[in-house]
């Protein structure tokens, strides 16, 4: 099994990752350089394969004390490394030690993204009308630490 290296996120990772067609559509017309820098403000990581290719990058923005917002960009290359899901699940578990809620917004028309957050244990909380960057609806998901 080939190992991935998990390292601190750098803004260029967001710009350099090979993304799916769906992610490309979401990025259209967006200020990518600004997004890349904004993501650096939280706890962020990048998974890199032995050839130096970025497999995924993501992190957690602090919404307010105890609440974080997950962002995650996964390359189609991740199909070669299915155990990356275990690494991200472990990262989320660590974040839940310090947060009582981690949330994520997902395009409900993107089945892979929906499956991913549900795989991590997030539960759908509601549809947010015209919340997306292009006026698309998005679904709010949350992972809540039990009392």
C-alpha positions in Angstrom: 0.0 0.0 0.0 1.4 3.4 -1.0 1.4 5.9 1.7 0.2 9.4 1.5 1.9 12.2 3.3 -0.3 14.6 5.4 1.2 18.1 5.7 0.2 21.6 6.6 -1.9 23.2 3.9 -0.4 26.0 1.7 -2.6 28.3 -0.4 -1.1 27.1 -3.6 -2.4 23.6 -2.9 -6.0 24.9 -3.5 -4.9 26.3 -6.8 -2.8 23.3 -7.8 -5.1 20.4 -7.0 -6.6 18.5 -9.9 -10.3 18.8 -9.5 -13.5 17.1 -10.8 -15.7 18.6 -13.4 -18.3 19.4 -10.7 -15.7 21.3 -8.6 -14.6 23.1 -11.8 -18.2 24.3 -12.3 -18.3 25.5 -8.7 -15.0 27.4 -9.1 -16.1 29.2 -12.3 -16.0 33.0 -11.8 -14.8 32.7 -8.2 -11.8 34.6 -6.8 -9.7 31.4 -6.4 -6.6 33.1 -5.0 -8.7 34.8 -2.3 -10.4 31.5 -1.4 -7.0 29.8 -1.3 -5.7 32.4 1.2 -8.9 32.4 3.2 -8.7 28.7 3.8 -5.3 29.2 5.4 -7.0 30.9 8.3 -8.1 27.7 9.9 -6.8 24.3 10.7 -5.9 22.9 7.3 -4.1 19.9 5.8 -3.0 18.6 2.4 -2.6 15.0 1.5 0.1 14.3 -1.1 1.0 11.1 -2.8 4.6 9.8 -3.3 4.9 11.6 -6.6 4.0 14.9 -5.0 0.5 15.1 -6.4 -2.2 16.7 -4.2 -4.8 14.1 -3.4 -6.9 16.3 -1.1 -6.8 19.4 0.9 -9.2 20.7 3.5 -9.7 22.2 6.8 -11.9 23.8 9.4 -12.9 27.4 9.6 -13.9 28.7 13.0 -17.5 30.0 12.8 -17.5 30.9 16.5 -16.4 29.1 19.7 -17.2 25.4 19.5 -18.5 25.6 15.9 -16.4 24.9 12.8 -17.1 24.8 9.1 -15.5 22.0 7.1 -14.1 22.6 3.6 -12.6 19.8 1.6 -11.4 19.5 -2.0 -10.8 16.0 -3.2 -8.9 15.2 -6.4 -10.2 12.4 -8.7 -6.8 10.9 -7.9 -8.2 10.0 -4.4 -9.9 6.9 -6.0 -6.4 5.4 -6.0 -6.1 6.0 -2.2 -9.5 4.9 -0.6 -7.9 4.9 2.8 -7.7 8.7 2.7 -11.2 8.6 4.1 -9.9 7.0 7.3 -7.3 9.8 7.6 -10.0 12.5 7.2 -12.3 10.7 9.6 -9.5 10.8 12.2 -8.9 14.5 11.6 -12.7 15.1 12.1 -12.6 13.1 15.3 -9.8 15.3 16.6 -11.6 18.4 15.7 -14.7 17.2 17.6 -12.6 17.1 20.8 -12.4 20.9 20.6 -15.7 21.7 18.9 -19.3 20.6 19.7 -20.3 21.1 16.1 -18.7 20.8 12.7 -20.9 21.7 9.7 -20.5 21.6 6.0 -22.5 22.9 3.0 -22.9 20.6 0.1 -24.5 20.9 -3.4 -27.4 18.3 -3.2 -27.0 17.7 -6.9 -23.4 16.4 -6.4 -23.9 12.8 -5.2 -20.2 12.1 -4.5 -20.1 15.1 -2.1 -23.3 14.0 -0.4 -22.0 10.4 0.0 -18.7 11.8 1.4 -20.1 13.9 4.2 -22.6 11.1 5.0 -19.7 8.6 5.1 -18.1 10.9 7.8 -21.3 10.8 9.8 -22.7 14.2 9.0 -26.5 14.4 9.1 -28.6 16.6 6.8 -30.2 19.5 8.6 -31.9 21.5 5.9 -31.9 23.0 2.4 -30.5 26.5 2.1 -32.1 28.2 -0.9 -29.8 30.0 -3.3 -26.9 29.8 -0.8 -24.2 28.7 -3.3 -21.8 31.0 -5.1 -23.9 30.8 -8.3 -27.3 31.0 -6.6 -27.6 27.2 -6.4 -29.3 25.6 -3.4 -27.1 23.9 -0.9 -27.7 21.4 1.9 -26.4 22.0 5.4 -24.9 19.0 7.1 -23.6 18.8 10.6 -21.6 16.4 12.8 -22.6 17.2 16.4 -20.7 15.9 19.5 -23.1 14.0 21.7 -23.5 15.3 25.3 
